[in-house]
Amino acid sequence: MIEIAAAIAAAGSAVKTIKQAMAVGRDAADLGAQFIKFFDAKEQIQEADIEHSNGPKLLSFLSKGSVEARAFEITLAKHKTAEMEKDLKQLCYYTVGKEFYDNMMLERRRIRNARMNAARKRAAKKRAMIDGVLILALVVLSAAMLIGLVWLIKTKGQ
């Protein structure tokens, strides 16, 4: 399971570094690694949201903490990263220009859609596999109980 607290901490650290560097005159284009760190963390949070929404239902019952706590954690992280991204957008607009940022967002959206579709497929496949194993286990258990019951009836009758 994706650690949301670590992702939000990484995003916050990247934004802080970007702001400090730009405050002393560095260009946003020189801080590519920090922007990448922020967007990677944001993507991890989005994948956690998809995993939570589309993952195996049994695991949500067995996982630590309540479903509400997980939902709160994801929603809070998404809100925080949205605020951080708004700050980064303004910084980019003032330093490298609106066109650069808009082009980056178009490319990001294209790549993100492909990755999110893949994450949804992985989560659905994992859910189907776990559900299948559980159904198979229940069928085997039911068959064993039926065989045991038949054997018990036969041995009592003799």
Backbone torsions as a table, in degrees:
resi	resn	phi	psi	omega
1	MET	NA	141.3	-176.5
2	ILE	-72.9	133.8	179.9
3	GLU	-86.2	105.8	-175.1
4	ILE	-70.9	-39.7	-179.1
5	ALA	-59.8	-40.0	178.9
6	ALA	-66.9	-39.2	-179.8
7	ALA	-66.1	-42.7	-179.9
8	ILE	-68.5	-34.4	176.6
9	ALA	-66.0	-41.5	178.5
10	ALA	-64.1	-42.1	178.6
11	ALA	-62.8	-45.3	179.7
12	GLY	-63.0	-40.6	178.4
13	SER	-63.0	-42.2	-179.6
14	ALA	-64.5	-44.6	-179.5
15	VAL	-64.4	-42.7	179.3
16	LYS	-59.8	-45.1	179.7
17	THR	-62.8	-43.0	179.6
18	ILE	-61.5	-47.5	-179.1
19	LYS	-61.5	-44.2	-179.4
20	GLN	-64.0	-43.1	-178.3
21	ALA	-66.6	-40.0	-179.4
22	MET	-72.2	-28.6	177.8
23	ALA	-65.7	-27.0	179.1
24	VAL	-98.9	12.1	171.5
25	GLY	102.1	3.0	178.2
26	ARG	-75.1	149.4	-179.2
27	ASP	-85.3	145.7	179.2
28	ALA	-58.7	-34.0	-179.5
29	ALA	-63.7	-26.6	178.8
30	ASP	-79.9	-9.4	-175.2
31	LEU	-108.3	29.9	-177.4
32	GLY	-54.6	-40.7	-178.3
33	ALA	-62.7	-36.9	179.8
34	GLN	-72.1	-38.1	175.7
35	PHE	-63.0	-42.1	178.9
36	ILE	-62.0	-42.4	178.8
37	LYS	-59.6	-43.2	179.0
38	PHE	-62.9	-50.3	-175.7
39	PHE	-69.0	-30.7	174.1
40	ASP	-63.7	-43.4	179.2
41	ALA	-64.5	-40.9	179.3
42	LYS	-63.1	-39.8	179.1
43	GLU	-66.1	-37.0	177.2
44	GLN	-60.9	-38.8	178.7
45	ILE	-67.0	-40.9	178.2
46	GLN	-65.2	-38.9	177.4
47	GLU	-66.1	-36.1	176.7
48	ALA	-63.5	-38.8	178.0
49	ASP	-63.5	-44.6	179.3
50	ILE	-66.1	-43.4	179.1
51	GLU	-60.8	-41.0	179.6
52	HIS	-66.2	-41.1	-177.4
53	SER	-75.8	-36.6	-172.9
54	ASN	-111.1	0.8	-176.1
55	GLY	-75.4	175.7	179.4
56	PRO	-60.3	132.3	-177.8
57	LYS	-68.1	-33.4	-179.5
58	LEU	-62.6	-38.9	-178.8
59	LEU	-65.7	-30.5	178.2
60	SER	-68.1	-29.2	177.0
61	PHE	-75.1	-32.8	-175.9
62	LEU	-89.7	-15.0	-175.6
63	SER	-73.2	158.4	179.3
64	LYS	-68.4	144.7	177.0
65	GLY	79.3	166.0	-178.0
66	SER	-83.7	163.4	176.1
67	VAL	-62.7	-38.9	179.6
68	GLU	-62.9	-39.6	179.0
69	ALA	-63.4	-43.6	179.2
70	ARG	-64.1	-43.3	179.3
71	ALA	-62.8	-41.4	178.2
72	PHE	-62.5	-45.2	-178.8
73	GLU	-60.1	-44.8	-179.4
74	ILE	-67.3	-45.0	-178.7
75	THR	-63.5	-43.2	178.8
76	LEU	-62.9	-43.2	179.7
77	ALA	-63.6	-42.1	178.4
78	LYS	-63.3	-40.0	178.8
79	HIS	-64.2	-46.4	-179.3
80	LYS	-62.1	-44.5	-178.9
81	THR	-68.1	-31.7	176.7
82	ALA	-63.9	-41.5	177.5
83	GLU	-64.3	-43.6	179.3
84	MET	-63.2	-41.3	-178.8
85	GLU	-65.1	-34.9	177.2
86	LYS	-61.3	-41.7	177.3
87	ASP	-63.6	-43.9	179.5
88	LEU	-62.9	-38.9	179.2
89	LYS	-59.7	-47.4	179.6
90	GLN	-62.4	-42.0	178.1
91	LEU	-61.0	-42.8	179.5
92	CYS	-65.2	-43.5	-179.9
93	TYR	-56.5	-40.4	-175.7
94	TYR	-81.8	-21.0	-175.8
95	THR	-106.3	-53.0	-177.0
96	VAL	-105.1	-9.1	174.1
97	GLY	103.0	155.6	-178.0
98	LYS	-64.1	-40.4	-177.3
99	GLU	-61.1	-43.7	178.1
100	PHE	-59.2	-49.3	-177.7
101	TYR	-63.5	-44.3	180.0
102	ASP	-62.9	-40.9	177.2
103	ASN	-64.5	-41.0	177.5
104	MET	-61.2	-41.2	-178.8
105	MET	-67.0	-37.1	177.0
106	LEU	-62.9	-47.1	179.2
107	GLU	-64.9	-41.5	178.7
108	ARG	-60.4	-44.4	-180.0
109	ARG	-60.9	-41.3	179.4
110	ARG	-63.3	-48.5	-179.5
111	ILE	-66.4	-43.4	-178.8
112	ARG	-61.2	-43.2	179.1
113	ASN	-60.0	-42.1	178.3
114	ALA	-63.9	-43.7	-179.4
115	ARG	-68.4	-39.8	-179.4
116	MET	-67.7	-37.2	175.4
117	ASN	-62.5	-41.6	177.7
118	ALA	-64.6	-39.9	178.8
119	ALA	-64.7	-40.2	177.5
120	ARG	-62.3	-42.6	179.4
121	LYS	-64.6	-41.4	178.1
122	ARG	-62.8	-42.9	-179.5
123	ALA	-65.7	-41.1	179.2
124	ALA	-66.1	-40.0	178.5
125	LYS	-64.4	-43.3	178.9
126	LYS	-63.2	-43.4	179.3
127	ARG	-62.3	-44.8	-179.8
128	ALA	-63.4	-39.9	-179.8
129	MET	-65.8	-46.4	-179.9
130	ILE	-65.9	-43.4	177.8
131	ASP	-61.5	-40.6	178.8
132	GLY	-62.9	-43.4	178.6
133	VAL	-62.8	-42.2	179.2
134	LEU	-64.7	-42.2	178.5
135	ILE	-64.2	-43.7	178.1
136	LEU	-60.6	-43.6	179.1
137	ALA	-62.1	-41.4	178.1
138	LEU	-65.4	-39.5	178.1
139	VAL	-64.6	-45.2	179.7
140	VAL	-63.8	-43.7	178.8
141	LEU	-62.5	-43.4	178.5
142	SER	-63.3	-42.8	179.1
143	ALA	-63.9	-41.9	178.9
144	ALA	-63.6	-40.5	178.5
145	MET	-66.3	-39.8	178.8
146	LEU	-65.1	-43.7	178.4
147	ILE	-63.4	-42.6	178.1
148	GLY	-63.1	-39.0	178.6
149	LEU	-66.5	-43.8	177.7
150	VAL	-62.8	-43.9	179.2
151	TRP	-62.7	-41.4	179.3
152	LEU	-63.5	-41.7	179.2
153	ILE	-65.0	-43.4	179.9
154	LYS	-64.3	-41.8	-178.0
155	THR	-72.7	-29.8	176.0
156	LYS	-71.0	-34.9	-178.8
157	GLY	-72.6	-18.2	-176.8
158	GLN	-88.7	NA	NA
